[in-house]
Every structure is written in structure tokens, then in C-alpha cells.
Amino acid sequence: MTVRVRGLEELAKRLDELPEEIKEALRRAVKESAEAVKKDTQEAVRVDTTNLREKVDITYSDSGLTAHVGWSDADTAAYATLHEHGTRAITANPALGPALEAERARIVTRITDEVQRATR
């Protein structure tokens, strides 16, 4: 599952103009959000061999301003997709999608809190 944000090029230009302490605050907020999504996913994912739970991963890009949460190896990602969406034989057990949705409601507060802390 991928969440895409429109207007990232314009945002990237504007972020470059920010003071370093604000960028660092944004990185902290991104990291907190990514860790929360990972934790929520691990708690909700179906566990038969613990493979899916143990292999939830976070990778960062854009100098830590973008986080990718999910399963990075192709075989595990394919297996996770079967469980996330279900098949005829496997009942859907969404874990990553609901974790992302829950974090969507929290990320603005995380960013606001971190930026306020950085500007005090």
C-alpha cells in the first residue's frame, strides 16, 4: 500500500528554505509517525509464524523527511498483500492500511508539536 502526497515538488522547494532546526523537527515528526505505523501494523498483522510481524520495516528518504513503512523484501511483501486484502482462501486482515489511516489523524499534531518545540 502506498500513500502519495500531491505537490511534493513545491513542498520540497519550500522545505529547502526552512531553517535547519525546523527541518530537524520535521524529521523527528516523520520518524515518530513511521514508528507508530510500524508498531500499529505489527500489533494488527496476522501472526502464524511471526514472519510478517518481524519483517515490518521502515526506510527513509529525502533526508529523513519521507518514510516508507511496509515489507521491503518482495516475497514477504507479496505474502503481506494477500493477508491485507484477502483471497478466496484467506480472509482479509488489514493491518498496514488501518495503521496508516490512524496516523493520518495524528501526523499534523506531531508536526505542530515538534515545530513548536523547535521554535521555543
ChimeraX attribute file (.defattr): number of C-alpha atoms within 10 A of each C-alpha:
attribute: neighborCount
match mode: 1-to-1
recipient: residues
	/A:1	12
	/A:2	10
	/A:3	9
	/A:4	7
	/A:5	8
	/A:6	8
	/A:7	8
	/A:8	11
	/A:9	10
	/A:10	9
	/A:11	11
	/A:12	12
	/A:13	10
	/A:14	10
	/A:15	16
	/A:16	10
	/A:17	9
	/A:18	10
	/A:19	9
	/A:20	12
	/A:21	14
	/A:22	18
	/A:23	19
	/A:24	17
	/A:25	22
	/A:26	23
	/A:27	21
	/A:28	18
	/A:29	23
	/A:30	20
	/A:31	19
	/A:32	16
	/A:33	22
	/A:34	25
	/A:35	16
	/A:36	18
	/A:37	27
	/A:38	24
	/A:39	15
	/A:40	18
	/A:41	23
	/A:42	21
	/A:43	13
	/A:44	16
	/A:45	20
	/A:46	19
	/A:47	12
	/A:48	8
	/A:49	8
	/A:50	11
	/A:51	14
	/A:52	20
	/A:53	20
	/A:54	11
	/A:55	16
	/A:56	22
	/A:57	16
	/A:58	16
	/A:59	14
	/A:60	15
	/A:61	9
	/A:62	9
	/A:63	10
	/A:64	16
	/A:65	18
	/A:66	15
	/A:67	18
	/A:68	17
	/A:69	22
	/A:70	22
	/A:71	22
	/A:72	15
	/A:73	11
	/A:74	9
	/A:75	10
	/A:76	16
	/A:77	17
	/A:78	13
	/A:79	13
	/A:80	24
	/A:81	19
	/A:82	18
	/A:83	19
	/A:84	21
	/A:85	14
	/A:86	14
	/A:87	11
	/A:88	7
	/A:89	7
	/A:90	11
	/A:91	12
	/A:92	15
	/A:93	17
	/A:94	19
	/A:95	22
	/A:96	26
	/A:97	16
	/A:98	15
	/A:99	20
	/A:100	22
	/A:101	12
	/A:102	14
	/A:103	17
	/A:104	13
	/A:105	10
	/A:106	13
	/A:107	16
	/A:108	13
	/A:109	12
	/A:110	19
	/A:111	20
	/A:112	14
	/A:113	14
	/A:114	19
	/A:115	19
	/A:116	12
	/A:117	12
	/A:118	15
	/A:119	9
	/A:120	5
